[in-house]
Amino acid sequence: MNFAAGDAKKAAMAAYTSLDVTRCGPVTRLTLSRPARRNALTHAMMLELEQAFAAVRDDAECRVLVLRGAGGHFCAGGDLDAMADMPPRPANGADDPLVPAYRQFGDALLALNTLPQATVSIVEGSAVGGGFGMACCSDVVILHASARFGVPEPKVGFIPSQIIPFLVRRLGEGVVRDLAVTGRVIDAAEAHRLGIGRHLCATAAEIDSTLDAVIEDILRLEPQALATVKDLVLACAARDDHAVLDDAAERLVGLLRRPQASLGIKAFMAKTAPPWVKG
C-alpha cells in the first residue's frame, strides 16, 4: 500500500495559515507550510502547532502522525525577522509578556512528545532550533541526505530555550553540550550516527518507500498497547525506576484483561493477522 502517495479521500482537518493538516485513513500528515522562510517559526505558527497536536491527540481514528516541512526544508528555527522586532520591556516592573509567549512553544513540544499515536518526522534541509526540537520529540525520524541540524542561536545573541530538554534526552548531555558551545551545524550522516534519525535516505523515492515500510510496521501494533508502551518509555526519563516498574505491571495486566490481547495472542498462534491490522 502506498501511504506516501495518499488518495482522494484525504480531507483537511483544520484551516491553518502556516500548516497543512490532512488525514487519510489512520495516517495524519502535518506539513509546515512557510517554504519561502524555510518554515521558520512565528508565534502564530507555534500556536497552530499546539492546536494541531491537540487535535491529533483527540482523533480516535488517527494512529500515525507524519510531520514534514514544505519546500525541501523541515524548519529553520525561529523567524529572525519576527524576533528582531521586540517591544520594550514593561516600564512599570510588570512581568514581561514575551516570556509566556516564548514558553508556549515548550507546551507545543510537550504535546508532540507525549502524543499517544506514533509520530514520524521526515527531515530535509534545515532542522535547527525549533526544527531540531520537533525532530527529537518524534518517535521515528527519516533523514534525507540534505538534512542539517544545530543550535546556532548563540551566534546571534540568544538561545534555543524550549528545545533543550528534548535534545538532551534524545542525544545525551555530552553531544548537546558540544553543539551548544560551538554552534556548529551537523550533516545528515552525523545526525544518523548520533541517533537523531534511524533511516538515512538519498532520494525522495527512498524516503517514500521507507515511510511506507515504517507506517506498515506501526499499523501492525494494537493502538492502545502502542500508546501504553510509548508512555512508559517516556516515563523512564522522569520517574523513579520502581514507580515505572510498578505502573508497568498494573498496565500490563489491564491490557491483558482486554479482549484485544486475547485476539492478538490467538492470531499470533494461528499465524494470522489480528483485527487491527488492515490488509
N, C-alpha and C positions, 0 to 999 in steps of 0.2 A: 504494500500500500504506500502511496506517495504522499506523506504528510507535508513534505516541503512544498509541493505544488498547490495543495489545497483544492477547493472546488467551489461551485456556485452557491453552495449552502452557507458560505461564510456571511455573517451579518455583523454589522458594527454593534459593539456592546455599549458604547457611550460616545458622546460628542466631546472630544477634547481638542484643544487648539494646538498642542505640541506633541500629541501621541496619536498613534493609530492602534486601536484595540479591536480585534476580531476573534471570534471563536468558531472553529469548525469541528463539530463533534466534541470529543473530550479535550481538544487542544486549543488553548487561548494563545494568540500571538500579540505581543505588545511591542510596537516599534516606536522608538524615539524619533520624532519627525521634525527636526530643525536642521536639515542637511547643510544649508548654507552656513551654519555656525558649527558644523561638526557635532551637532546635537548637544551643544553646551547648555548647561542647566541655568534657567532663570528660577526665581522664586515661584512664579506661577506654574512652571513645569514641575517643580518639586511637589507642589500641592496636588497637581494632577496625578503624579506617580503614586502618591499616598492613597488618593481616591481609587485609582485603578487597581492597586494591590488589594485594597479592602473589597472591591467588587469581585475580584478573583477569589478571594478567601470565601466569600458568601455564595459563590456559584457552585452548587452541588454537582452540576454536570461537568465541570472542568476538572481534569486530572493532571494536566501538564500546562505550565506557563513557559512560553518561549519568548525571550527578551532579546531584542536586536536593535541596532541603530540604522537609520536610513542613510543612503549616500556613501557607503563604504567606510563609515566611522561609527564606533559604538557610542562613546560620549567623551567629549573633551573637557570634562570637569565643569566648573562654574563659568558662566558667561562673564568675561572680564569687563565688557562694556557696562553691564548691569552693576557689577561690583565696584567699579571705579566711581560711579555716581552716588556717593554716600552722603546722606543727610547728616547735619551736625549732631553731636551728642546732645541730649536734652540739657538745657542750661540750669534747670531748677533742681538738679540732683535726682530726678526720676530715673527709674530703670530704663536702660537703653532698649528701645522697641525692636532693634535689629537682632538682639540676642535670641528671642524666641523664634524669629523668622528663620535664622540660620539653624537653630536647634531642630526645627521641623524636619529637615532632611534626614536627621538621625531617626526620627519616627518612621519616615518612609523606608529607610533601610531596614529597620526592625520589622516592619510589616512584610517586606520582601523576604527577609531572612527566616521568618517564622511561618510562612505560608504552609498550610497542610498539604498542598499539592507539590509535586516535583517541579523544580524550576531549572530551566536550561538557558544559558546565555550564549549567544553567538557573538564573538568579539572579533571585529575587523577594525583596522586602523587605530585611531586614538582611543585609549581607555585610561585616562588619567584622572586623578582626583575622584570626583563622584562616580565616574565610569568605572574606575578601579574598584571602588567600594561596592557597586552593584554586582560586578563580576564575583567578588568574594562573598557575596550574600546568596549566590546561586549554587544549586546542588551539583550541576554539571556545567562545565564551560568548554565550548568548542572554539578553538583558536584558529583564525586564519593566519597565514604567514605574514600578513601585513600588520598584525596586532602589535601595539606598543603600550606599555604600562609604566606608570610612575607617579610620584608625588612631588611635582616640580614647583608647587605653590610657594615654598620659601624663597625661591629665586626672585619672586616679585613682591616679597614682603608680607605674606600671610601663610596660613596653614590649611590643610585639608581636615578640618576639625572633626567632622562626624564619621569619617570612614575608618579612623584609626583602629578601633576595637575589632572591626571585621577583618581588616588586613592582618592584624597580629594573630587572630585565631586561625586564619587560613594559612599563613606563611610562617608564623613564629616571630618572636621578638627580634632575633638577630637579623633576619632578612629585612624586616621593616625598618630597623634602626639604620641599616646600610642605605636603604633607599631614601629615608627621611633626611639624613645628614649630607648626602651627596646630591640629591635632586636628580640623579641620573634616570634616564628612561630605558627600560629593558625591552628587548625584542621578543618575538613570539617563541623563539627557540628557548630562550632563558626562562620565559614565563612557563613554558611546558615543563622544563627541568625542575623549576621550583614548585610545581604542583598547582599553579593558578588554574590551568586547564589540563584536562586528561587527553583531549584529542587535538592534534595539530594537522591542519588541512592546507593543501597548497592551492586548491581551486574552489570556485563556487560549487561546482558539481560534487566535489568531495565533501563539502560542508552539508549539502543537501542529503547525500546518502548517509553520512554519519548521523545527522539529525534524525532521519527516518529510523535508523537502527536503534538509537537511544530511546526514541519515543516508543518503539515497539517493545523494548525491554521494560520500560516503565509501565506500559499498559498491561503487562503480564502480572503485575502486582495488585493485590486486593487493596483498594483505596484507603480503607481505614487502617489496615496494617502498615501501609506505606507512611501515612501521616503519623502513626504512633512511633514507629522506629525512628523516623526523622526527628521527632520531638525529643526522644530520648538521647539521640546523638547530640543535639544542641544543648541539652541539659547538662551534659558531661563537662562543658566549659564553665558552668556557673554554679554547680551544686556539688555537695559532698558525695563521694562515691557511694557511701552507704545509703544515702537518700535516693540516689539514682537507681541503685540495685533494688531497693525496696519497692520503689514506684514501678520499675520494670516488671517485677514479679506480679504485682497486682494487675498491671495492664495486660500482661501475657495471659493470665487466667481469664480476664474479661474477654479478650479476643478469642480464646479457645472455646468459651461458652457460647459464642455466636454461631449461627448456622453456617456462616461463610467459611469458618475454619473446618467444619465437618465436610462441607462440599469440596473445599480445596484439598483436603487430605485424601478423600475418596478419588478425586480426579487425578491426583498425583499417583496414587496406587494403580489406577486403571490406565495410566499414561494417556489421559485425555486432558483437554483444556478446561479449567474452571469457568464458571459462567461470566466472570468479569473480563475475561479475555475475548475480545471481539475478533472474528476472523476477517 
